[in-house]
Protein backbone atom coordinates (compact mmCIF):
# COMPACT_ATOMS: atom_id res chain seq x y z
CA UNK A 1 0.00 0.00 0.00
CA UNK A 2 1.27 3.47 -0.87
CA UNK A 3 0.08 6.60 0.94
CA UNK A 4 0.49 10.00 -0.69
CA UNK A 5 -0.48 13.65 -0.27
CA UNK A 6 -1.65 14.89 -3.68
CA UNK A 7 -1.94 18.57 -2.79
CA UNK A 8 -2.66 21.11 -0.08
CA UNK A 9 -5.46 23.65 0.17
CA UNK A 10 -6.42 25.84 -1.50
CA UNK A 11 -4.91 24.26 -4.63
CA UNK A 12 -5.85 20.59 -4.31
CA UNK A 13 -6.37 18.43 -7.37
CA UNK A 14 -9.66 17.09 -8.64
CA UNK A 15 -9.96 13.48 -7.61
CA UNK A 16 -12.72 11.62 -9.43
CA UNK A 17 -13.83 8.62 -7.39
CA UNK A 18 -16.37 5.95 -8.31
CA UNK A 19 -19.55 6.80 -6.40
CA UNK A 20 -20.45 3.11 -6.17
CA UNK A 21 -17.19 2.26 -4.34
CA UNK A 22 -16.68 5.40 -2.25
CA UNK A 23 -18.89 7.45 0.06
CA UNK A 24 -18.72 11.21 -0.54
CA UNK A 25 -17.22 10.63 -4.02
CA UNK A 26 -18.60 13.92 -5.36
CA UNK A 27 -16.80 15.93 -2.68
CA UNK A 28 -13.39 14.94 -4.04
CA UNK A 29 -13.75 16.84 -7.31
CA UNK A 30 -13.57 20.19 -5.50
CA UNK A 31 -10.20 21.86 -6.04
CA UNK A 32 -10.14 24.07 -2.94
CA UNK A 33 -9.35 21.15 -0.63
CA UNK A 34 -6.11 19.24 -0.22
CA UNK A 35 -6.20 15.54 -0.98
CA UNK A 36 -4.42 12.42 0.21
CA UNK A 37 -4.84 8.88 -1.07
CA UNK A 38 -3.97 5.28 -0.32
CA UNK A 39 -3.17 3.32 -3.47
CA UNK A 40 -2.71 -0.33 -4.17
CA UNK A 41 -1.26 -0.95 -7.61
CA UNK A 42 -2.93 1.52 -9.95
CA UNK A 43 -6.10 1.85 -7.92
CA UNK A 44 -7.12 4.22 -5.15
CA UNK A 45 -8.51 2.42 -2.09
CA UNK A 46 -8.96 5.41 0.25
CA UNK A 47 -8.97 9.20 0.09
CA UNK A 48 -9.09 12.18 2.42
CA UNK A 49 -9.93 15.83 1.70
CA UNK A 50 -8.93 18.68 4.01
CA UNK A 51 -8.78 22.47 4.26
CA UNK A 52 -7.76 25.25 6.62
CA UNK A 53 -10.24 26.56 9.12
CA UNK A 54 -11.73 29.82 7.80
CA UNK A 55 -11.06 31.66 11.06
CA UNK A 56 -7.85 29.97 12.27
CA UNK A 57 -5.05 29.32 9.77
CA UNK A 58 -3.25 27.12 12.31
CA UNK A 59 -6.12 24.58 12.24
CA UNK A 60 -6.63 22.03 9.48
CA UNK A 61 -10.06 20.41 9.10
CA UNK A 62 -10.31 16.91 7.71
CA UNK A 63 -13.51 17.24 5.69
CA UNK A 64 -14.08 13.89 4.04
CA UNK A 65 -12.48 10.49 4.53
CA UNK A 66 -13.57 7.51 2.49
CA UNK A 67 -12.37 3.94 2.08
CA UNK A 68 -13.53 1.70 -0.76
CA UNK A 69 -16.54 -0.29 0.43
CA UNK A 70 -14.77 -3.61 -0.16
CA UNK A 71 -11.68 -2.52 1.84
CA UNK A 72 -13.23 -1.13 5.02
CA UNK A 73 -12.05 -2.53 8.32
CA UNK A 74 -8.48 -3.18 7.15
CA UNK A 75 -6.92 -0.18 8.92
CA UNK A 76 -6.34 1.76 5.69
CA UNK A 77 -8.30 4.83 6.83
CA UNK A 78 -6.37 5.31 10.09
CA UNK A 79 -3.07 4.82 8.26
CA UNK A 80 -4.02 7.47 5.69
CA UNK A 81 -5.16 9.85 8.43
CA UNK A 82 -1.86 9.28 10.24
CA UNK A 83 -0.02 10.44 7.10
CA UNK A 84 -2.17 13.57 6.83
CA UNK A 85 -1.71 14.26 10.55
CA UNK A 86 2.07 13.93 10.36
CA UNK A 87 2.43 16.04 7.21
CA UNK A 88 0.10 18.71 8.58
CA UNK A 89 2.27 18.98 11.70
CA UNK A 90 5.33 19.36 9.45
CA UNK A 91 3.56 22.17 7.57
CA UNK A 92 3.02 24.03 10.84
CA UNK A 93 -0.61 23.31 11.66
CA UNK A 94 -1.14 23.41 15.43
CA UNK A 95 -4.20 21.20 15.44
CA UNK A 96 -6.39 19.10 13.22
CA UNK A 97 -10.14 18.71 13.61
CA UNK A 98 -12.77 16.43 12.13
CA UNK A 99 -16.48 15.85 12.65
CA UNK A 100 -17.61 12.21 12.53
CA UNK A 101 -21.05 10.70 12.14
CA UNK A 102 -20.55 7.02 12.98
CA UNK A 103 -18.83 4.87 15.62
CA UNK A 104 -16.42 3.29 13.10
CA UNK A 105 -14.97 6.67 12.12
CA UNK A 106 -14.88 7.71 15.78
CA UNK A 107 -12.79 4.63 16.64
CA UNK A 108 -10.48 5.07 13.63
CA UNK A 109 -9.71 8.67 14.61
CA UNK A 110 -8.96 7.68 18.20
CA UNK A 111 -6.47 5.14 16.87
CA UNK A 112 -4.42 8.00 15.37
CA UNK A 113 -4.54 10.21 18.45
CA UNK A 114 -7.68 12.32 17.97
CA UNK A 115 -9.84 12.92 21.04
CA UNK A 116 -13.46 13.88 21.52
CA UNK A 117 -13.85 17.60 22.27
CA UNK A 118 -17.36 17.35 23.69
CA UNK A 119 -18.59 19.49 20.77
CA UNK A 120 -21.00 18.59 18.00
CA UNK A 121 -21.68 20.27 14.69
CA UNK A 122 -25.07 21.56 13.64
CA UNK A 123 -25.83 18.20 12.04
CA UNK A 124 -24.99 16.21 15.17
CA UNK A 125 -21.54 15.04 14.18
CA UNK A 126 -19.04 14.67 17.02
CA UNK A 127 -15.96 16.90 16.79
CA UNK A 128 -12.58 15.27 17.44
CA UNK A 129 -9.23 17.02 17.62
CA UNK A 130 -5.49 16.38 17.41
CA UNK A 131 -3.24 17.10 19.17
CA UNK A 132 -4.95 16.16 22.35
CA UNK A 133 -4.37 18.54 25.22
CA UNK A 134 -4.40 15.65 27.66
CA UNK A 135 -2.64 12.32 28.09
CA UNK A 136 -4.39 9.83 25.79
CA UNK A 137 -4.06 6.97 28.26
CA UNK A 138 -5.47 8.58 31.42
CA UNK A 139 -8.74 7.58 33.08
CA UNK A 140 -10.16 11.01 32.10
CA UNK A 141 -9.47 10.29 28.43
CA UNK A 142 -11.08 6.86 28.73
CA UNK A 143 -14.21 8.56 30.10
CA UNK A 144 -14.13 11.16 27.30
CA UNK A 145 -13.81 8.34 24.74
CA UNK A 146 -16.79 6.51 26.23
CA UNK A 147 -18.84 9.74 26.42
CA UNK A 148 -18.35 10.32 22.71
CA UNK A 149 -19.26 6.75 21.84
CA UNK A 150 -22.31 6.88 24.09
CA UNK A 151 -23.57 9.84 22.04
CA UNK A 152 -24.12 7.38 19.19
CA UNK A 153 -26.46 5.18 21.29
CA UNK A 154 -29.54 7.26 20.48
CA UNK A 155 -28.88 7.20 16.75
CA UNK A 156 -30.36 4.98 14.09
CA UNK A 157 -27.60 2.33 13.86
CA UNK A 158 -27.36 -0.96 12.03
CA UNK A 159 -27.11 -4.12 14.12
CA UNK A 160 -23.38 -4.33 13.26
CA UNK A 161 -22.80 -0.70 14.30
CA UNK A 162 -24.68 -1.24 17.57
CA UNK A 163 -22.65 -4.39 18.39
CA UNK A 164 -19.42 -2.53 17.55
CA UNK A 165 -20.48 0.40 19.73
CA UNK A 166 -21.35 -1.75 22.75
CA UNK A 167 -18.11 -3.72 22.44
CA UNK A 168 -16.02 -0.53 22.34
CA UNK A 169 -17.90 1.02 25.25
CA UNK A 170 -17.07 -2.03 27.34
CA UNK A 171 -13.48 -2.35 26.12
CA UNK A 172 -12.49 1.33 26.30
CA UNK A 173 -10.26 3.42 24.06
CA UNK A 174 -7.82 1.90 21.60
CA UNK A 175 -4.13 2.42 22.17
CA UNK A 176 -3.36 5.40 19.93
CA UNK A 177 -0.70 5.16 17.25
CA UNK A 178 0.67 8.69 17.17
CA UNK A 179 4.10 7.90 15.79
CA UNK A 180 5.64 10.16 13.21
CA UNK A 181 7.64 7.68 11.20
CA UNK A 182 8.01 9.51 7.90
CA UNK A 183 5.55 7.34 6.00
TIPA-579282 format. One record per residue: chain; x, y, z of N, C-alpha, C in turn. Coordinates in Angstrom, 3 decimals, padded with zeros to 6 digits. Layout:
TIPA-579282
VOPA unit     n.c1     n.c2     n.c3    ca.c1    ca.c2    ca.c3     c.c1     c.c2     c.c3
VOPA    A        X        Y        Z        X        Y        Z        X        Y        Z
...
This chain:
TIPA-579282
VOPA unit     n.c1     n.c2     n.c3    ca.c1    ca.c2    ca.c3     c.c1     c.c2     c.c3
VOPA    A  000.845 -001.171  000.000  000.000  000.000  000.000  000.890  001.234  000.000
VOPA    A  000.550  002.198 -000.829  001.268  003.474 -000.873  000.327  004.579 -000.425
VOPA    A  000.837  005.470  000.418  000.076  006.595  000.936  000.735  007.863  000.428
VOPA    A -000.088  008.826 -000.045  000.487  010.005 -000.686 -000.411  011.221 -000.493
VOPA    A  000.222  012.369 -000.252 -000.477  013.647 -000.266 -000.432  014.134 -001.710
VOPA    A -001.592  014.432 -002.286 -001.647  014.888 -003.678 -001.604  016.401 -003.802
VOPA    A -001.951  017.113 -002.751 -001.940  018.570 -002.788 -002.529  019.136 -001.521
VOPA    A -002.213  020.413 -001.278 -002.665  021.111 -000.080 -003.646  022.205 -000.461
VOPA    A -004.526  022.572  000.463 -005.460  023.647  000.166 -004.706  024.976  000.033
VOPA    A -005.149  025.862 -000.776 -006.416  025.840 -001.501 -006.294  025.280 -002.930
VOPA    A -005.170  024.680 -003.239 -004.911  024.257 -004.626 -004.878  022.745 -004.789
VOPA    A -005.817  022.048 -004.187 -005.850  020.594 -004.307 -006.310  020.152 -005.681
VOPA    A -005.958  018.946 -006.056 -006.366  018.432 -007.367 -007.805  017.920 -007.342
VOPA    A -008.387  017.800 -008.512 -009.656  017.088 -008.639 -009.337  015.605 -008.497
VOPA    A -010.182  014.897 -007.803 -009.960  013.475 -007.606 -011.273  012.744 -007.884
VOPA    A -011.467  012.327 -009.128 -012.718  011.621 -009.433 -012.701  010.217 -008.831
VOPA    A -013.700  009.937 -008.012 -013.833  008.619 -007.388 -015.146  007.995 -007.841
VOPA    A -015.169  006.693 -007.923 -016.367  005.952 -008.311 -017.391  006.022 -007.174
VOPA    A -018.545  006.617 -007.438 -019.555  006.796 -006.397 -020.129  005.477 -005.893
VOPA    A -019.959  004.405 -006.631 -020.449  003.108 -006.167 -019.472  002.441 -005.196
VOPA    A -018.205  002.824 -005.239 -017.195  002.255 -004.340 -016.906  003.129 -003.135
VOPA    A -017.101  004.457 -003.280 -016.684  005.403 -002.249 -017.831  006.301 -001.800
VOPA    A -017.977  006.444 -000.487 -018.890  007.448  000.059 -018.299  008.826 -000.228
VOPA    A -019.142  009.819 -000.331 -018.718  011.212 -000.536 -017.922  011.436 -001.822
VOPA    A -018.037  010.552 -002.809 -017.219  010.634 -004.022 -017.285  012.016 -004.674
VOPA    A -018.452  012.618 -004.716 -018.600  013.917 -005.365 -017.839  015.034 -004.687
VOPA    A -017.523  014.889 -003.418 -016.796  015.931 -002.678 -015.323  016.003 -003.071
VOPA    A -014.819  014.985 -003.709 -013.393  014.937 -004.037 -013.052  015.601 -005.369
VOPA    A -014.042  016.121 -006.073 -013.754  016.840 -007.315 -013.577  018.335 -007.065
VOPA    A -013.820  018.791 -005.840 -013.571  020.195 -005.497 -012.065  020.431 -005.482
VOPA    A -011.635  021.585 -005.985 -010.202  021.858 -006.044 -009.707  022.758 -004.916
VOPA    A -010.591  023.207 -004.031 -010.143  024.070 -002.943 -009.702  023.296 -001.710
VOPA    A -009.781  021.966 -001.758 -009.346  021.150 -000.629 -008.103  020.355 -001.005
VOPA    A -007.240  020.136 -000.013 -006.114  019.238 -000.216 -006.617  017.817 -000.283
VOPA    A -005.810  016.942 -000.843 -006.203  015.541 -000.981 -005.035  014.634 -000.613
VOPA    A -005.387  013.485 -000.064 -004.420  012.422  000.211 -005.080  011.115 -000.192
VOPA    A -004.278  010.155 -000.628 -004.838  008.875 -001.066 -004.000  007.712 -000.555
VOPA    A -004.652  006.568 -000.507 -003.975  005.283 -000.325 -004.190  004.535 -001.628
VOPA    A -003.094  004.036 -002.197 -003.170  003.319 -003.470 -002.635  001.904 -003.296
VOPA    A -003.234  001.021 -004.064 -002.710 -000.333 -004.169 -002.643 -000.623 -005.666
VOPA    A -001.436 -000.824 -006.163 -001.263 -000.946 -007.607 -001.646  000.364 -008.254
VOPA    A -002.484  000.299 -009.266 -002.927  001.516 -009.955 -004.216  002.090 -009.395
VOPA    A -004.791  001.420 -008.399 -006.100  001.849 -007.920 -006.073  002.545 -006.580
VOPA    A -006.946  003.529 -006.422 -007.122  004.223 -005.149 -008.057  003.381 -004.281
VOPA    A -007.668  003.179 -003.023 -008.506  002.420 -002.093 -009.024  003.280 -000.939
VOPA    A -008.470  004.489 -000.781 -008.955  005.414  000.246 -008.535  006.823 -000.134
VOPA    A -009.296  007.797  000.364 -008.974  009.197  000.089 -009.419  010.069  001.254
VOPA    A -008.737  011.190  001.410 -009.095  012.182  002.418 -009.017  013.561  001.777
VOPA    A -009.937  014.435  002.152 -009.930  015.829  001.700 -009.875  016.715  002.942
VOPA    A -009.143  017.830  002.842 -008.930  018.679  004.007 -008.722  020.123  003.581
VOPA    A -009.017  021.055  004.509 -008.780  022.473  004.256 -008.549  023.212  005.568
VOPA    A -007.982  024.433  005.438 -007.756  025.249  006.618 -009.077  025.759  007.163
VOPA    A -009.108  025.928  008.468 -010.239  026.562  009.121 -010.340  028.004  008.608
VOPA    A -011.547  028.474  008.332 -011.725  029.823  007.795 -011.326  030.917  008.777
VOPA    A -011.356  030.627  010.069 -011.056  031.660  011.061 -009.751  031.421  011.808
VOPA    A -009.085  030.302  011.555 -007.849  029.968  012.266 -006.904  029.226  011.321
VOPA    A -005.947  029.926  010.760 -005.050  029.323  009.766 -004.116  028.273  010.356
VOPA    A -004.076  028.143  011.672 -003.251  027.117  012.308 -004.008  025.804  012.480
VOPA    A -005.290  025.782  012.094 -006.121  024.584  012.239 -006.474  024.030  010.873
VOPA    A -006.263  022.727  010.702 -006.630  022.027  009.476 -007.826  021.135  009.777
VOPA    A -008.883  021.256  008.962 -010.061  020.411  009.103 -009.986  019.272  008.112
VOPA    A -010.132  018.063  008.587 -010.312  016.913  007.715 -011.796  016.910  007.366
VOPA    A -012.113  017.079  006.097 -013.506  017.239  005.685 -014.170  015.925  005.307
VOPA    A -013.497  015.147  004.510 -014.080  013.892  004.040 -013.004  012.821  004.043
VOPA    A -013.360  011.658  004.545 -012.482  010.495  004.526 -013.330  009.347  004.011
VOPA    A -012.813  008.626  003.041 -013.566  007.512  002.487 -012.627  006.363  002.153
VOPA    A -013.104  005.168  002.415 -012.375  003.941  002.081 -013.294  003.129  001.178
VOPA    A -012.727  002.517  000.150 -013.529  001.696 -000.761 -014.364  000.709  000.047
VOPA    A -015.610  000.559 -000.330 -016.536 -000.291  000.426 -015.986 -001.693  000.674
VOPA    A -015.294 -002.248 -000.297 -014.773 -003.612 -000.160 -013.463 -003.690  000.626
VOPA    A -012.946 -002.537  001.109 -011.676 -002.521  001.844 -011.818 -001.965  003.258
VOPA    A -013.026 -001.684  003.679 -013.230 -001.126  005.017 -012.884 -002.155  006.080
VOPA    A -012.390 -001.658  007.202 -012.052 -002.529  008.320 -010.643 -003.087  008.273
VOPA    A -009.857 -002.675  007.287 -008.479 -003.176  007.153 -007.434 -002.242  007.764
VOPA    A -007.858 -001.121  008.325 -006.919 -000.176  008.922 -006.333  000.821  007.935
VOPA    A -006.849  000.851  006.717 -006.336  001.759  005.687 -006.668  003.209  006.029
VOPA    A -007.885  003.467  006.481 -008.299  004.826  006.831 -007.427  005.433  007.923
VOPA    A -007.241  004.744  009.050 -006.374  005.305  010.087 -004.933  005.527  009.605
VOPA    A -004.429  004.640  008.791 -003.071  004.816  008.263 -002.990  006.074  007.397
VOPA    A -003.987  006.282  006.538 -004.022  007.474  005.688 -004.143  008.737  006.544
VOPA    A -005.002  008.695  007.552 -005.158  009.851  008.435 -003.886  010.132  009.227
VOPA    A -003.142  009.083  009.574 -001.857  009.277  010.237 -000.882  010.030  009.343
VOPA    A -000.881  009.712  008.056 -000.024  010.436  007.105 -000.423  011.908  007.042
VOPA    A -001.713  012.177  006.894 -002.174  013.569  006.825 -001.814  014.293  008.115
VOPA    A -002.043  013.669  009.247 -001.710  014.257  010.549 -000.243  014.634  010.623
VOPA    A  000.640  013.688  010.261  002.075  013.934  010.361  002.538  015.035  009.418
VOPA    A  002.035  015.022  008.185  002.434  016.040  007.207  001.869  017.412  007.576
VOPA    A  000.677  017.438  008.141  000.098  018.714  008.578  000.941  019.318  009.700
VOPA    A  001.398  018.490  010.627  002.268  018.984  011.700  003.544  019.562  011.101
VOPA    A  004.114  018.865  010.110  005.332  019.355  009.451  005.091  020.696  008.758
VOPA    A  003.903  020.924  008.256  003.565  022.174  007.566  003.216  023.288  008.544
VOPA    A  003.219  022.995  009.839  003.016  024.026  010.842  001.616  024.161  011.398
VOPA    A  000.722  023.249  011.066 -000.614  023.307  011.663 -000.516  022.902  013.132
VOPA    A -001.163  023.683  014.000 -001.145  023.406  015.433 -002.127  022.327  015.843
VOPA    A -003.227  022.238  015.107 -004.202  021.205  015.441 -004.988  020.822  014.198
VOPA    A -005.521  019.622  014.264 -006.391  019.096  013.220 -007.724  018.782  013.863
VOPA    A -008.800  018.987  013.111 -010.138  018.708  013.614 -010.910  017.933  012.555
VOPA    A -011.878  017.163  013.021 -012.772  016.427  012.132 -014.085  016.197  012.857
VOPA    A -015.166  016.179  012.103 -016.481  015.850  012.647 -016.880  014.488  012.086
VOPA    A -017.275  013.573  012.957 -017.607  012.207  012.525 -019.064  011.890  012.824
VOPA    A -019.629  011.007  011.993 -021.045  010.699  012.141 -021.338  009.223  012.388
VOPA    A -020.298  008.439  012.702 -020.550  007.023  012.980 -019.478  006.475  013.916
VOPA    A -019.783  005.401  014.641 -018.825  004.871  015.619 -017.557  004.295  014.993
VOPA    A -017.618  003.818  013.749 -016.417  003.287  013.100 -015.391  004.403  012.863
VOPA    A -015.866  005.536  012.347 -014.971  006.672  012.118 -014.426  007.197  013.446
VOPA    A -015.288  007.248  014.450 -014.877  007.705  015.776 -013.710  006.860  016.292
VOPA    A -013.840  005.552  016.196 -012.790  004.629  016.639 -011.515  004.812  015.821
VOPA    A -011.645  004.920  014.499 -010.479  005.073  013.626 -009.687  006.334  013.975
VOPA    A -010.395  007.418  014.265 -009.709  008.665  014.613 -009.010  008.563  015.964
VOPA    A -009.617  007.878  016.903 -008.961  007.678  018.196 -007.676  006.874  018.031
VOPA    A -007.661  005.959  017.101 -006.467  005.142  016.873 -005.287  005.967  016.385
VOPA    A -005.529  007.145  015.814 -004.422  007.996  015.372 -004.287  009.249  016.235
VOPA    A -004.811  009.178  017.467 -004.541  010.213  018.451 -005.539  011.346  018.553
VOPA    A -006.648  011.286  017.847 -007.678  012.319  017.975 -008.514  012.026  019.219
VOPA    A -008.997  013.081  019.860 -009.843  012.916  021.037 -011.135  013.703  020.866
VOPA    A -012.148  013.239  021.548 -013.464  013.881  021.517 -013.398  015.196  022.275
VOPA    A -013.887  016.272  021.651 -013.847  017.595  022.270 -015.065  017.887  023.134
VOPA    A -016.102  017.066  023.011 -017.362  017.349  023.689 -018.283  018.209  022.838
VOPA    A -017.804  018.645  021.678 -018.588  019.488  020.772 -019.261  018.635  019.700
VOPA    A -020.357  019.175  019.170 -021.002  018.587  017.999 -021.203  019.697  016.976
VOPA    A -021.363  019.298  015.727 -021.678  020.269  014.686 -023.190  020.428  014.624
VOPA    A -023.638  021.323  013.780 -025.069  021.557  013.636 -025.833  020.345  013.150
VOPA    A -025.135  019.399  012.530 -025.827  018.203  012.040 -025.514  016.987  012.909
VOPA    A -025.170  017.247  014.164 -024.987  016.208  015.170 -023.802  015.292  014.929
VOPA    A -022.782  015.804  014.275 -021.539  015.041  014.177 -020.678  015.396  015.388
VOPA    A -019.922  014.429  015.882 -019.040  014.667  017.017 -017.721  015.237  016.520
VOPA    A -017.216  016.260  017.182 -015.957  016.898  016.795 -014.814  016.270  017.579
VOPA    A -013.804  015.809  016.845 -012.583  015.271  017.435 -011.416  016.160  017.035
VOPA    A -010.352  016.113  017.844 -009.233  017.016  017.620 -007.901  016.336  017.907
VOPA    A -006.877  016.766  017.176 -005.492  016.379  017.409 -004.668  017.648  017.281
VOPA    A -003.688  017.955  018.084 -003.239  017.099  019.170 -004.129  017.229  020.391
VOPA    A -004.170  016.171  021.118 -004.948  016.164  022.348 -004.233  017.036  023.367
VOPA    A -004.992  017.728  024.183 -004.371  018.536  025.224 -004.377  017.793  026.561
VOPA    A -004.490  016.477  026.457 -004.401  015.654  027.658 -003.688  014.348  027.292
VOPA    A -003.291  013.610  028.290 -002.637  012.320  028.088 -003.670  011.322  027.588
VOPA    A -003.421  010.716  026.424 -004.393  009.834  025.793 -004.675  008.556  026.566
VOPA    A -003.864  008.228  027.551 -004.060  006.969  028.261 -004.492  007.166  029.711
VOPA    A -005.012  008.336  030.055 -005.467  008.580  031.421 -006.911  008.123  031.593
VOPA    A -007.333  007.913  032.844 -008.745  007.579  033.082 -009.698  008.658  032.539
VOPA    A -009.307  009.934  032.613 -010.162  011.013  032.101 -010.368  010.853  030.601
VOPA    A -009.328  010.489  029.870 -009.467  010.295  028.430 -010.346  009.090  028.141
VOPA    A -010.226  008.032  028.931 -011.084  006.861  028.730 -012.549  007.252  028.910
VOPA    A -012.838  008.106  029.882 -014.211  008.564  030.096 -014.668  009.453  028.947
VOPA    A -013.792  010.305  028.440 -014.126  011.157  027.300 -014.427  010.299  026.069
VOPA    A -013.602  009.271  025.858 -013.808  008.344  024.743 -015.180  007.688  024.844
VOPA    A -015.496  007.180  026.030 -016.788  006.514  026.228 -017.954  007.492  026.086
VOPA    A -017.773  008.738  026.547 -018.837  009.738  026.422 -019.154  010.007  024.955
VOPA    A -018.128  010.111  024.140 -018.353  010.316  022.713 -019.061  009.134  022.086
VOPA    A -018.599  007.939  022.392 -019.256  006.749  021.837 -020.706  006.662  022.295
VOPA    A -020.948  006.969  023.552 -022.305  006.877  024.086 -023.257  007.822  023.353
VOPA    A -022.734  008.901  022.791 -023.572  009.837  022.040 -024.188  009.168  020.809
VOPA    A -023.581  008.098  020.338 -024.124  007.380  019.185 -025.272  006.437  019.573
VOPA    A -025.447  006.154  020.849 -026.460  005.182  021.286 -027.869  005.548  020.847
VOPA    A -028.182  006.828  020.812 -029.536  007.258  020.477 -029.752  007.414  018.972
VOPA    A -028.783  007.044  018.208 -028.877  007.204  016.751 -029.426  005.948  016.104
VOPA    A -029.855  006.099  014.879 -030.357  004.978  014.093 -029.144  004.206  013.557
VOPA    A -028.782  003.114  014.216 -027.605  002.325  013.859 -028.012  000.970  013.304
VOPA    A -027.141  000.412  012.474 -027.358 -000.963  012.026 -027.041 -001.891  013.196
VOPA    A -027.427 -003.140  013.076 -027.107 -004.116  014.118 -025.594 -004.243  014.290
VOPA    A -024.845 -004.238  013.186 -023.380 -004.328  013.262 -022.792 -003.115  013.966
VOPA    A -023.292 -001.913  013.644 -022.802 -000.698  014.302 -023.111 -000.731  015.797
VOPA    A -024.307 -001.188  016.153 -024.683 -001.241  017.569 -023.799 -002.229  018.331
VOPA    A -023.527 -003.399  017.744 -022.652 -004.385  018.389 -021.241 -003.824  018.543
VOPA    A -020.749 -003.159  017.506 -019.424 -002.528  017.551 -019.379 -001.492  018.674
VOPA    A -020.397 -000.646  018.727 -020.480  000.400  019.733 -020.461 -000.177  021.143
VOPA    A -021.285 -001.170  021.404 -021.353 -001.746  022.749 -020.043 -002.430  023.136
VOPA    A -019.397 -003.102  022.173 -018.106 -003.723  022.436 -017.063 -002.676  022.818
VOPA    A -017.024 -001.574  022.073 -016.024 -000.531  022.345 -016.307  000.210  023.638
VOPA    A -017.575  000.383  023.975 -017.901  001.022  025.250 -017.401  000.176  026.409
VOPA    A -017.531 -001.128  026.285 -017.068 -002.028  027.344 -015.540 -002.089  027.381
VOPA    A -014.929 -002.179  026.231 -013.484 -002.351  026.121 -012.701 -001.092  026.475
VOPA    A -013.200  000.074  026.065 -012.490  001.327  026.295 -011.671  001.730  025.087
VOPA    A -010.945  002.836  025.213 -010.259  003.417  024.057 -009.142  002.530  023.512
VOPA    A -008.937  002.616  022.202 -007.819  001.895  021.604 -006.513  002.570  022.000
VOPA    A -005.437  001.827  021.935 -004.128  002.424  022.171 -003.795  003.246  020.934
VOPA    A -003.612  004.550  021.101 -003.355  005.402  019.934 -001.987  005.142  019.315
VOPA    A -001.954  005.255  017.997 -000.701  005.162  017.246 -000.411  006.566  016.756
VOPA    A  000.384  007.298  017.509  000.667  008.691  017.172  002.108  008.882  016.730
VOPA    A  002.713  007.802  016.241  004.103  007.903  015.792  004.194  008.798  014.571
VOPA    A  005.333  009.405  014.425  005.644  010.161  013.211  006.838  009.454  012.604
VOPA    A  006.556  008.514  011.707  007.639  007.681  011.198  007.990  007.957  009.743
VOPA    A  007.611  009.136  009.242  008.013  009.512  007.902  007.402  008.689  006.798
VOPA    A  006.201  008.149  007.030  005.553  007.340  005.998  005.556  008.033  004.672
